[in-house]
Amino acid sequence: MSDTLNVVAVSGSLRKASFNNKLLNVCQSRAPDGMNIEIFDQIIDIPIFNQDVLDDGGFPPAVAALREKIAAADGLLISTPEYNHAVSCVAKNMVDWVSRPPDQPFKGKPIAVTGAAMGGLGTALGQYSLRHCFVFLDGRVMNQPEVFVGAAHTKFDDNGNLTDEPTLEFVDKFLGAFAHWMVKVGE
C-alpha cells in the first residue's frame, strides 16, 4: 500500500443531479490527508448484465475499466440510493458485472457504503441490501460508522454543497474511519 490511499468511488444513480453523486463529490472534496478519491463517471455506460454479452465478447469497456480501477485501488466507496427498500438496480448491476470471473476484484477489497435520499431513513435498507452482496463476494465492508443521509433535499444547496453541519461531521468521521479500515484490511 502506498503513502496515499487511492479510492475509487461509484454512485448507484444515473441522475445528473443525484444526491448520491453530490455526496460522492462532498466525500472527494473532504477526503482526509493521504486519501485520494476518484469518482468513476462511466456508470451510465454499463449495460444491463447479460451473461451472453460476456460470453460472446467479454467485458464491455466501461465494466473492464471499472474492474481495473477497483483492482488497483486501495478501497471502494459506493453511494447508493434506495428503491423499494433495496439497493438501486444501477448499483446491483454494477456489482453483478464486476463480480464475474476471472479474478473478481471485490475479494478482500476494503469497501465503504453510504447513500442519500429524500426519505427520513436515508438509504438504510438499500445499504444493507448492497452489503449483503459483498458477503458472498468476500468484500471487506466497513461496518461502522454508517452514514445515511436522510431528507437529503434539505441538506444540499442548489450548487450541490452539503450544508448540514452535523451531516458534514458524520461524513468526516466516516472518511477517517474508512482510511483506518483500508490500512487495517491491507495489513
MARNUKE-904930 format. One record per residue: x, y, z of N, C-alpha, C in turn; residue in three letters. Coordinates in steps of 0.2 Angstrom, whole numbers, plus 5000, padded with zeros to 4 digits. Example, Ala and Ser with C-alpha at 12.3 -4.5 7.8 and 13.67 -1.06 7.14 Angstrom:
% MARNUKE-904930
506649725039506249785039506649845039ala
506449895035506849955036506450005039ser
***
This chain:
% MARNUKE-904930
500449945000500050005000500450065000met
500350114996500750174995500550225001ser
500950275001500850335006500150365005asp
499950364999499250394998498750334997thr
498150335000497650284999497250304994leu
497250264988496850284982496150244983asn
495650284982494950254982494650274976val
494250224973493850234968493150234970val
492750284968492050294971491550284965ala
490950254967490450244962489850264965val
489450294961488750314963488250264960ser
487750244964487250194961486650234958gly
486750294956486250334952486550354946ser
486050364941486250384934486050464933leu
485650484938485350554938485950604939arg
485950654934486550704935486550744941lys
485950754943485850794950485750754956ala
485950694955485850644961486150664967ser
485750654973486050674979486650624981phe
486650564978487250524979487850544975asn
487750574969488350604965488550664969asn
488150704972488350754976488750734982lys
488450684985488850654991489550634990leu
489650604984490250574982490750634981leu
490450694978490850754977491050784984asn
490650784989490750804995491350764998val
491250694998491750655000492450664997cys
492450674990493050684987493350754989gln
492950804990493250874992493450865000ser
493250825004493350825011493850765013arg
494050725008494550675009495050695014ala
495250655019495750675023496450665020pro
496950705023497650705021497850625020asp
498150615014498350545012497850505009gly
497250535007496750495004496550534997met
496550494992496350524985495750484983asn
495150524982494550484979494450504972ile
494450454968494250464961493550434959glu
493150484957492450464955492450434948ile
492150374948492150334942491450364938phe
491550394933490950434930490750394924asp
490850334923490650294917490050244919gln
489750254924489250204927488650204922ile
488550264918488050264914488150214907ile
488750204906488950164900488950084902asp
488850064908488749994910488149974908ile
488049924903487449894901487149854906pro
486449834905486149784910486549724909ile
486649684915487049624915486749574910phe
487149544906486849484902487449444901asn
487449384903488049334903488149324896gln
487649324891487849314884488349364881asp
488249424883488649484881489349464883val
489449444889490149424892490449364888leu
490049314887490249254884490449274877asp
490049314873490149324866490749374865asp
490849424870491349474868491749504874gly
491649474880492049494885491749554889gly
492049584893491849634897491749704893phe
491149734893491049794890491649844892pro
491849894888492349944890492249974897pro
491749994899491650034905491649984911ala
491449924910491549874915492249854916val
492649844910493349824911493749884914ala
493549944913493850004916493750004923ala
493149994925492949994932493349934936leu
493349874933493649814936494349834937arg
494749864932495449884933495549934939glu
495049984939495150034944495050004951lys
494549964952494449934958495049894960ile
495249854956495849804957496449844959ala
496549904956497149944958497049984964ala
496450004966496350044971496450014978ala
496550054983496650034990495950024993asp
495450054990494750044993494250064988gly
493650044989493050064985492550094989leu
492250154987491750194990491150194986leu
490550174989489950164985489450214988ile
489050254984488550294987487950274983ser
487450244987486850214983486250244985thr
485750254981485050274983484750214985pro
484150214987483750164989483050164985glu
482850104982482250104979481850044981tyr
481250054983480849994986481149954991asn
481449994996481849955002482449915000his
482749934994483349894992483849934988ala
484349904987484949944983484649964976val
484950014973484750034967484949984961ser
484549974956484749924951485349944948cys
485550014948486150034945486750004949val
486750014955487249984960487349914959ala
486749874960486749804959486949784953lys
486849814947487049794941487849804940asn
488049854943488749864943489149804947met
488849784953489149734956489149664952val
488549654949488449594945488949594939asp
489149644936489649644931490349634933trp
490449674938491149674941491349614944val
490849574947491049514951491149454946ser
491049464940491149404936491849374935arg
491949314935492649284934492949304928pro
493549304927494049284932494249344936pro
494549334942494849374946494449434948asp
493849424951493349474953493749514958gln
493749584957494149624962493849644968pro
493249624970492949634977493349594982phe
493549544981493849494986494449524990lys
494249534996494749565001494849635000gly
494449674996494449744995494049785001lys
494449825004494049875008493549915005pro
492949915008492349945004491949985010ile
491750045008491350085012490750105008ala
490150095011489450115008489150165012val
488850215008488450265010487950285006thr
487550335007486950355002486550405005gly
486250435000485750495002485150484998ala
484550505002483950504999483450555002ala
482950565000482450615002482050595008met
482050525009481650495015482050505021gly
481650495027481950505033482450455035gly
482450395033482950345034483550345030leu
483550395025484150395020484050335016gly
484650305016484650245012484850175016thr
484650175022484750125027484650055024ala
484050045021483849975019484249965012leu
484350015008484750005002485449985003gly
485750015008486450005010486549935013gln
486049915017486049845019485949795014tyr
485549805009485449765003486149754999ser
486449814998487049814995487649774999leu
487649785005488149755009488049675009arg
487449655008487349585008487649555002his
487749584997488049554991488849544992cys
489149584996489849584997490049525002phe
489549495005489649435010489949385005val
489549365000489749314995490349324992phe
490449394990491049414986491649424990leu
491649414996492149425001492449495001asp
492049545000492249615000492249635008gly
492749675010492849695017492449755018arg
491849755019491449815020491549835027val
491649905028491749935034491049935037met
490949915043490349915047490149985050asn
490650015053490450075057491050125055gln
490850185055490250215056489850215050pro
489150215050488750215045488450295043glu
488350305037488150375035487550365031val
486950385034486350385030486050455029phe
486150485024485950555023485250555021val
484750565026484050575025483850645024gly
483250655021483050725020483550755016ala
483850725011484450755008484250815004ala
483650825002483450884998483450945003his
483550935010483550995014484351005016thr
484750965014485450965016485950985011lys
485750995005486151014999485851074997phe
486351124995486051184992486051174984asp
485851224981485751224973486451204969asp
486951224973487651204969487951144971asn
487551104975487751034977488151034983gly
488251084986488651084993488151054998asn
488451015002488150995008488251045014leu
487651075016487651125020487451115027thr
487351045029487151025035487751005039asp
487851045044488551045048488550975052glu
488050945055488050885058488250825053pro
487950835047488050785042488750785039thr
489050845039489750855037490150825042leu
490050825048490450795053490350725053glu
489750695051489750625050490150595044phe
490150635039490550625033491250625035val
491550675038492250675040492450615044asp
492050595049492150535053492150475049lys
491650465045491650415040492250405036phe
492450455033493050455029493750435033leu
493750465039494350455043494350375045gly
493750355047493650285048493850235042ala
493650255036493750215030494550215029phe
494850275030495650275029495950225034ala
495750225040495950175045495750105043his
495150095041494950025038495349995033trp
495550045028495950025022496649995024met
496950035029497550015032497549955035val
497049945040496949885044496849825039lys
496449825034496249775030496949755026val
497249805024497849795020498449765023gly
498449765030499049735034499149665032glu
***
